[in-house]
Amino acid sequence: MERLERDTPLPSPMQGSWSDTNDPSSKLIINGGEITCFGQTVEYDYKLVSYEDGALTVSLRINNPASEDEFQRVNITELVITPEGEFHAYNTKFASEFIRIDG
């Protein structure tokens, strides 16, 4: 697992604009290290990137342990591209699958 700071771009397969498969009006936009999901910028401090069993996973984290529970409930905290190419974002309260909309 590799730790990367917020300003480091997310892996290239995740870059771009995505639409929720169940609600096409819900968007996920990844531009460099910035993540916008459902119209809100995700405020995180660093990310952990791993490749396991063919899946690419990015875990979003903050430096303040006292705020971790709230962060986990109000932000996406995990981004995963499965070995089959499906892109999922989730946290402790929801999970969504996204499809690319920018080509």
DSSP file (Angstrom, degrees, kcal/mol; ACC not computed):
  #  RESIDUE AA STRUCTURE BP1 BP2  ACC     N-H-->O    O-->H-N    N-H-->O    O-->H-N    TCO  KAPPA ALPHA  PHI   PSI    X-CA   Y-CA   Z-CA
    1    1 A M              0   0    0      0, 0.0     2,-0.5     0, 0.0    49,-0.2   0.000 360.0 360.0 360.0 129.6    0.0    0.0    0.0
    2    2 A E  E     -A   49   0A   0     47,-2.9    47,-2.9     2,-0.0     2,-0.5  -0.885 360.0-142.2-107.3 129.7    1.4    3.3   -1.0
    3    3 A R  E     -A   48   0A   0     -2,-0.5     2,-0.4    45,-0.2    45,-0.2  -0.788  23.7-179.8 -91.1 127.9    0.7    6.6    0.9
    4    4 A L  E     -A   47   0A   0     43,-3.0    43,-3.0    -2,-0.5     2,-0.0  -0.973  25.8-118.1-127.8 142.1    0.2    9.6   -1.4
    5    5 A E  E >   -A   46   0A   0     -2,-0.4     3,-1.5    41,-0.2    41,-0.2  -0.278  35.5-100.6 -73.9 165.4   -0.5   13.2   -0.3
    6    6 A R  T 3  S+     0   0    0     39,-1.4    40,-0.1     1,-0.3    -1,-0.1   0.856 119.8  55.8 -55.6 -41.4   -3.7   14.9   -1.5
    7    7 A D  T 3  S+     0   0    0     38,-0.2    -1,-0.3     2,-0.1    26,-0.2   0.609  85.0  97.0 -74.9  -9.6   -2.0   16.9   -4.2
    8    8 A T  S <  S-     0   0    0     -3,-1.5    -4,-0.1    25,-0.1    39,-0.0  -0.666  86.8-109.7 -76.8 129.2   -0.7   13.7   -5.9
    9    9 A P        -     0   0    0      0, 0.0    24,-0.3     0, 0.0     3,-0.1  -0.210  28.5-112.8 -59.1 146.9   -3.0   12.7   -8.7
   10   10 A L        -     0   0    0     22,-2.6    22,-0.1     1,-0.2     5,-0.1  -0.337  57.6 -66.5 -67.7 162.6   -5.1    9.6   -8.3
   11   11 A P    >>  -     0   0    0      0, 0.0     3,-2.0     0, 0.0     4,-0.6  -0.187  49.9-114.5 -53.9 144.6   -4.2    6.7  -10.6
   12   12 A S  G >4 S+     0   0    0      1,-0.3     3,-1.0     2,-0.2    -2,-0.1   0.794 111.2  64.6 -56.4 -34.5   -4.9    7.4  -14.3
   13   13 A P  G 34 S+     0   0    0      0, 0.0    -1,-0.3     0, 0.0    -3,-0.0   0.754 105.6  47.3 -62.4 -18.8   -7.7    4.8  -14.7
   14   14 A M  G <4 S+     0   0    0     -3,-2.0    -2,-0.2    65,-0.0    16,-0.2   0.602  87.9 108.7 -94.8 -13.0   -9.8    6.8  -12.2
   15   15 A Q    <<  +     0   0    0     -3,-1.0     2,-0.2    -4,-0.6    16,-0.2  -0.320  60.3  37.8 -66.6 144.4   -9.3   10.2  -13.7
   16   16 A G  E    S-B   30   0A   0     14,-3.0    14,-2.8    84,-0.1     2,-0.4  -0.708  93.2 -39.2 120.3-167.0  -12.2   11.8  -15.5
   17   17 A S  E     -B   29   0A   0     -2,-0.2    84,-2.7    12,-0.2    85,-0.9  -0.845  51.6-176.9-106.4 136.7  -15.9   12.2  -15.2
   18   18 A W  E     -BC  28 100A   0     10,-2.5    10,-2.2    -2,-0.4     2,-0.4  -0.922  14.1-147.1-133.2 153.1  -18.2    9.4  -14.1
   19   19 A S  E     -BC  27  99A   0     80,-2.8    80,-2.6    -2,-0.3     8,-0.2  -0.970  28.4-109.2-124.7 138.6  -21.9    9.0  -13.7
   20   20 A D  E     - C   0  98A   0      6,-2.6     3,-0.3     3,-0.6    78,-0.3  -0.454  23.9-138.2 -63.7 131.3  -23.7    6.8  -11.1
   21   21 A T  S    S+     0   0    0     76,-2.9    -1,-0.1     1,-0.2    77,-0.1   0.793 102.7  41.1 -65.3 -27.5  -25.3    3.8  -12.9
   22   22 A N  S    S+     0   0    0     75,-0.4    -1,-0.2     1,-0.3    76,-0.1   0.646 128.6  27.6 -93.8 -17.3  -28.5    4.1  -10.9
   23   23 A D    >   -     0   0    0     -3,-0.3     3,-2.8     3,-0.2    -3,-0.6  -0.706  65.4-169.8-145.7  86.8  -28.8    7.9  -11.0
   24   24 A P  T 3  S+     0   0    0      0, 0.0    -1,-0.1     0, 0.0    -3,-0.1   0.673  85.4  65.3 -57.0 -18.0  -27.1    9.4  -14.1
   25   25 A S  T 3  S+     0   0    0     -6,-0.1     2,-0.6     2,-0.1    13,-0.0   0.665  84.6  87.2 -77.8 -14.5  -27.5   12.9  -12.7
   26   26 A S    <   -     0   0    0     -3,-2.8    -6,-2.6    -6,-0.2     2,-0.3  -0.762  68.1-165.9 -88.1 123.5  -25.1   12.0   -9.8
   27   27 A K  E     -B   19   0A   0     -2,-0.6    11,-2.6    -8,-0.2     2,-0.4  -0.795  22.7-162.5-115.8 151.7  -21.5   12.6  -10.9
   28   28 A L  E     -BD  18  37A   0    -10,-2.2   -10,-2.5    -2,-0.3     2,-0.5  -0.995  16.4-172.7-126.7 121.8  -18.1   11.7   -9.7
   29   29 A I  E     -BD  17  36A   0      7,-3.2     7,-2.8    -2,-0.4     2,-0.5  -0.974   7.0-171.7-122.6 125.9  -15.3   13.8  -11.1
   30   30 A I  E     +BD  16  35A   0    -14,-2.8   -14,-3.0    -2,-0.5     2,-0.5  -0.968   9.7 170.3-119.1 117.5  -11.6   13.1  -10.5
   31   31 A N  E >   - D   0  34A   0      3,-2.5     3,-2.0    -2,-0.5     2,-0.5  -0.897  66.2 -54.6-130.7  99.3   -9.2   15.7  -11.6
   32   32 A G  T 3  S-     0   0    0     -2,-0.5   -22,-2.6     1,-0.3   -24,-0.1  -0.574 121.7 -20.2  68.5-120.9   -5.6   15.1  -10.5
   33   33 A G  T 3  S+     0   0    0     -2,-0.5     2,-0.4   -24,-0.3    -1,-0.3   0.423 117.5 100.6 -97.7  -0.8   -5.9   14.8   -6.7
   34   34 A E  E <   -D   31   0A   0     -3,-2.0    -3,-2.5   -27,-0.1     2,-0.5  -0.712  52.2-167.8 -91.3 135.9   -9.2   16.5   -6.4
   35   35 A I  E     -D   30   0A   0      7,-0.4     7,-2.9    -2,-0.4     2,-0.5  -0.986   6.4-174.7-124.7 125.7  -12.4   14.5   -6.1
   36   36 A T  E     +DE  29  41A   0     -7,-2.8    -7,-3.2    -2,-0.5     2,-0.4  -0.986   9.2 177.2-119.9 123.3  -15.9   15.9   -6.4
   37   37 A C  E >   -DE  28  40A   0      3,-2.8     3,-1.7    -2,-0.5    -9,-0.2  -0.991  67.7  -9.6-131.4 128.2  -18.7   13.5   -5.7
   38   38 A F  T 3  S-     0   0    0    -11,-2.6    -1,-0.1    -2,-0.4   -10,-0.1   0.848 130.4 -53.8  55.5  36.7  -22.4   14.4   -5.7
   39   39 A G  T 3  S+     0   0    0    -12,-0.4     2,-0.4     1,-0.2    -1,-0.3   0.451 117.9 106.3  82.5   1.0  -21.5   18.1   -6.1
   40   40 A Q  E <   -E   37   0A   0     -3,-1.7    -3,-2.8     3,-0.0     2,-0.4  -0.938  69.0-127.3-117.6 135.2  -19.2   18.2   -3.0
   41   41 A T  E     -E   36   0A   0     -2,-0.4     2,-0.6    -5,-0.2    -5,-0.2  -0.642  29.4-123.9 -74.8 131.5  -15.5   18.3   -3.0
   42   42 A V        -     0   0    0     -7,-2.9     2,-0.9    -2,-0.4    -7,-0.4  -0.688  19.2-149.9 -80.3 119.5  -14.1   15.5   -0.8
   43   43 A E        +     0   0    0     -2,-0.6     2,-0.3    -9,-0.1    -1,-0.0  -0.798  36.7 147.0 -93.6 101.9  -11.9   17.1    1.9
   44   44 A Y        -     0   0    0     -2,-0.9    18,-0.2     1,-0.1     3,-0.1  -0.874  43.6-145.3-131.7 164.3   -9.2   14.5    2.7
   45   45 A D  S    S-     0   0    0     16,-2.7   -39,-1.4     1,-0.3     2,-0.3   0.805  74.5 -10.3-101.2 -37.4   -5.6   14.7    3.7
   46   46 A Y  E     -AF   5  61A   0     15,-1.8    15,-2.8   -41,-0.2     2,-0.3  -0.955  58.4-134.7-155.4 170.5   -3.9   11.7    2.0
   47   47 A K  E     -AF   4  60A   0    -43,-3.0   -43,-3.0    -2,-0.3     2,-0.5  -0.963   7.1-142.3-134.1 150.5   -4.7    8.5    0.2
   48   48 A L  E     -AF   3  59A   0     11,-2.4    11,-2.7    -2,-0.3     2,-0.5  -0.967  20.7-163.0-111.6 125.0   -3.6    4.9    0.3
   49   49 A V  E     +AF   2  58A   0    -47,-2.9   -47,-2.9    -2,-0.5     2,-0.3  -0.917  15.0 165.9-113.8 131.5   -3.3    3.2   -3.1
   50   50 A S  E     - F   0  57A   0      7,-2.5     7,-3.0    -2,-0.5     2,-0.5  -0.988  29.3-150.2-143.3 154.2   -3.1   -0.5   -3.5
   51   51 A Y  E     + F   0  56A   0     -2,-0.3     2,-0.4     5,-0.2     5,-0.2  -0.979  30.1 165.9-120.9 112.7   -3.3   -3.2   -6.2
   52   52 A E  E >   - F   0  55A   0      3,-2.2     3,-2.4    -2,-0.5    -2,-0.1  -0.992  64.8 -16.1-134.7 128.6   -4.6   -6.5   -4.8
   53   53 A D  T 3  S-     0   0    0     -2,-0.4    -1,-0.1     1,-0.3     3,-0.1   0.823 128.7 -50.9  51.6  36.6   -6.0   -9.5   -6.8
   54   54 A G  T 3  S+     0   0    0      1,-0.3     2,-0.4    28,-0.1    -1,-0.3   0.414 113.3 118.7  85.2  -2.3   -6.4   -7.3   -9.9
   55   55 A A  E <   -F   52   0A   0     -3,-2.4    -3,-2.2    27,-0.1     2,-0.6  -0.805  55.6-144.9-100.4 139.6   -8.3   -4.5   -8.1
   56   56 A L  E     -FG  51  81A   0     25,-2.4    25,-2.5    -2,-0.4     2,-0.4  -0.913  24.8-174.5 -99.7 121.0   -7.1   -1.0   -7.9
   57   57 A T  E     -FG  50  80A   0     -7,-3.0    -7,-2.5    -2,-0.6     2,-0.5  -0.962  16.1-171.7-124.2 134.2   -8.1    0.6   -4.5
   58   58 A V  E     -FG  49  79A   0     21,-2.8    21,-2.4    -2,-0.4     2,-0.5  -0.990   8.3-164.4-122.2 121.8   -7.8    4.1   -3.2
   59   59 A S  E     -FG  48  78A   0    -11,-2.7   -11,-2.4    -2,-0.5     2,-0.4  -0.926  12.0-144.4-106.6 124.3   -8.6    4.7    0.4
   60   60 A L  E     +F   47   0A   0     17,-2.8     2,-0.3    -2,-0.5   -13,-0.2  -0.718  25.3 178.1 -90.6 137.4   -9.1    8.4    1.4
   61   61 A R  E     -F   46   0A   0    -15,-2.8   -16,-2.7    -2,-0.4   -15,-1.8  -0.905  21.2-144.6-137.6 161.0   -7.9    9.4    4.9
   62   62 A I        -     0   0    0     -2,-0.3   -18,-0.1   -18,-0.2     6,-0.1  -0.875  20.1-130.7-122.4 160.5   -7.6   12.4    7.2
   63   63 A N  S    S+     0   0    0     -2,-0.3    -1,-0.0     1,-0.1     5,-0.0   0.607  86.6  82.4 -84.9 -12.6   -4.9   13.2    9.7
   64   64 A N    >   -     0   0    0      1,-0.2     3,-1.5     2,-0.0     4,-0.4  -0.806  56.5-170.0-100.3 100.9   -7.3   13.9   12.6
   65   65 A P  G >  S+     0   0    0      0, 0.0     3,-1.0     0, 0.0     4,-0.4   0.802  84.9  63.9 -59.5 -29.1   -8.4   10.7   14.4
   66   66 A A  G 3  S+     0   0    0      1,-0.2     4,-0.2     2,-0.1     3,-0.2   0.759 107.5  42.1 -66.7 -23.7  -11.0   12.6   16.4
   67   67 A S  G <> S+     0   0    0     -3,-1.5     4,-2.5     1,-0.1    -1,-0.2   0.369  85.3 101.2-101.2   2.6  -12.9   13.5   13.2
   68   68 A E  H <> S+     0   0    0     -3,-1.0     4,-2.6    -4,-0.4     5,-0.2   0.891  78.5  51.7 -59.4 -45.3  -12.5   10.0   11.5
   69   69 A D  H  > S+     0   0    0     -4,-0.4     4,-1.2     1,-0.2    -1,-0.2   0.935 113.2  44.5 -59.9 -47.0  -16.0    8.8   12.3
   70   70 A E  H  > S+     0   0    0     -4,-0.2     4,-1.9     1,-0.2     3,-0.5   0.921 112.6  52.3 -63.3 -43.5  -17.7   11.9   10.9
   71   71 A F  H  X S+     0   0    0     -4,-2.5     4,-1.5     1,-0.2    -2,-0.2   0.914 107.4  52.7 -56.9 -44.3  -15.4   11.8    7.8
   72   72 A Q  H  < S+     0   0    0     -4,-2.6    20,-1.3     1,-0.2    21,-0.4   0.780 112.9  44.7 -64.3 -28.1  -16.3    8.2    7.2
   73   73 A R  H  < S+     0   0    0     -4,-1.2    -1,-0.2    -3,-0.5    -2,-0.2   0.784 118.9  37.1 -87.5 -29.2  -20.1    9.0    7.2
   74   74 A V  H  < S+     0   0    0     -4,-1.9     2,-0.3    -5,-0.1    -2,-0.2   0.537 112.7  49.8-106.6  -6.4  -20.1   12.2    5.1
   75   75 A N  S  < S-     0   0    0     -4,-1.5     2,-0.3    -5,-0.2   -34,-0.0  -0.875  86.2-101.6-126.1 157.7  -17.5   11.5    2.4
   76   76 A I        +     0   0    0     -2,-0.3    15,-0.2     1,-0.1     3,-0.1  -0.622  38.5 179.3 -68.8 143.5  -16.7    8.8    0.0
   77   77 A T        +     0   0    0     13,-2.6   -17,-2.8     1,-0.3     2,-0.4   0.538  56.8  45.3-124.3 -15.3  -13.8    7.0    1.5
   78   78 A E  E     -GH  59  90A   0     12,-1.9    12,-2.0   -19,-0.2     2,-0.4  -0.997  52.5-172.9-137.0 136.8  -13.0    4.2   -0.9
   79   79 A L  E     -GH  58  89A   0    -21,-2.4   -21,-2.8    -2,-0.4     2,-0.4  -0.998  15.7-179.1-124.6 130.7  -12.6    4.1   -4.7
   80   80 A V  E     -GH  57  88A   0      8,-2.9     8,-3.1    -2,-0.4     2,-0.6  -0.994  22.5-164.5-137.1 131.7  -12.2    0.7   -6.4
   81   81 A I  E     -GH  56  87A   0    -25,-2.5   -25,-2.4    -2,-0.4     6,-0.2  -0.974  29.4-142.7-108.2 116.5  -11.8   -0.5   -9.9
   82   82 A T    >   -     0   0    0      4,-2.6     3,-2.0    -2,-0.6   -27,-0.1  -0.205  26.5-102.9 -73.1 165.5  -12.5   -4.2  -10.0
   83   83 A P  T 3  S+     0   0    0      0, 0.0    -1,-0.1     0, 0.0   -28,-0.1   0.779 125.1  57.6 -58.3 -25.1  -10.5   -6.7  -12.2
   84   84 A E  T 3  S-     0   0    0      2,-0.1   -29,-0.1     1,-0.0    -2,-0.0   0.494 123.3-106.2 -84.0  -3.8  -13.6   -6.6  -14.5
   85   85 A G  S <  S+     0   0    0     -3,-2.0     2,-0.2     1,-0.3   -30,-0.0   0.496  70.4 144.2  94.0   4.4  -13.3   -2.8  -14.9
   86   86 A E        -     0   0    0     13,-0.1    -4,-2.6    11,-0.0     2,-0.5  -0.548  40.3-143.9 -76.4 143.3  -16.2   -1.8  -12.7
   87   87 A F  E     +HI  81  98A   0     11,-0.8    11,-3.1    -6,-0.2     2,-0.4  -0.944  21.7 179.4-114.1 120.9  -15.7    1.4  -10.8
   88   88 A H  E     -HI  80  97A   0     -8,-3.1    -8,-2.9    -2,-0.5     2,-0.4  -0.921  12.9-170.5-122.6 144.8  -17.2    1.7   -7.3
   89   89 A A  E     +HI  79  96A   0      7,-2.4     7,-2.8    -2,-0.4     2,-0.3  -0.993  23.2 151.1-129.4 140.1  -17.2    4.4   -4.6
   90   90 A Y  E     -HI  78  95A   0    -12,-2.0   -13,-2.6    -2,-0.4   -12,-1.9  -0.975  23.8-174.0-158.0 170.4  -18.4    3.9   -1.1
   91   91 A N        -     0   0    0      3,-2.3   -18,-0.1    -2,-0.3   -15,-0.1  -0.729  60.1 -66.6-146.9-160.1  -18.3    4.7    2.6
   92   92 A T  S    S+     0   0    0    -20,-1.3   -19,-0.1    -2,-0.2     3,-0.1   0.672 130.6  38.7 -73.2 -15.1  -19.9    3.3    5.7
   93   93 A K  S    S+     0   0    0    -21,-0.4     2,-0.3     1,-0.2    -1,-0.2   0.634 120.1  10.8-110.4 -17.8  -23.4    4.4    4.6
   94   94 A F        -     0   0    0     -3,-0.1    -3,-2.3     2,-0.0     2,-0.3  -0.970  48.2-154.1-155.1 166.3  -23.6    3.8    0.8
   95   95 A A  E     - I   0  90A   0     -2,-0.3     2,-0.3    -5,-0.2    -5,-0.2  -0.983  15.7-177.0-144.7 140.7  -22.0    2.3   -2.2
   96   96 A S  E     - I   0  89A   0     -7,-2.8    -7,-2.4    -2,-0.3     2,-0.4  -0.984  19.0-140.7-137.2 148.6  -22.4    3.4   -5.9
   97   97 A E  E     - I   0  88A   0     -2,-0.3   -76,-2.9    -9,-0.2   -75,-0.4  -0.906  23.8-160.2-105.7 139.8  -21.1    2.1   -9.2
   98   98 A F  E     -CI  20  87A   0    -11,-3.1   -11,-0.8    -2,-0.4     2,-0.4  -0.889   9.2-155.7-122.0 149.4  -20.0    4.6  -11.8
   99   99 A I  E     -C   19   0A   0    -80,-2.6   -80,-2.8    -2,-0.3     2,-0.1  -0.942  33.6-101.2-120.7 147.7  -19.5    4.6  -15.5
  100  100 A R  E     +C   18   0A   0     -2,-0.4   -82,-0.3   -82,-0.2     3,-0.1  -0.402  34.5 177.0 -67.3 137.3  -17.2    6.9  -17.5
  101  101 A I        +     0   0    0    -84,-2.7   -83,-0.2    -2,-0.1    -1,-0.1   0.381  66.6  70.3-120.0   0.2  -19.0    9.8  -19.3
  102  102 A D              0   0    0    -85,-0.9    -1,-0.1     0, 0.0   -84,-0.1  -0.071 360.0 360.0-113.2  35.9  -16.0   11.6  -20.7
  103  103 A G              0   0    0     -3,-0.1    -2,-0.0   -86,-0.1    -3,-0.0   0.453 360.0 360.0 105.8 360.0  -14.9    9.2  -23.4
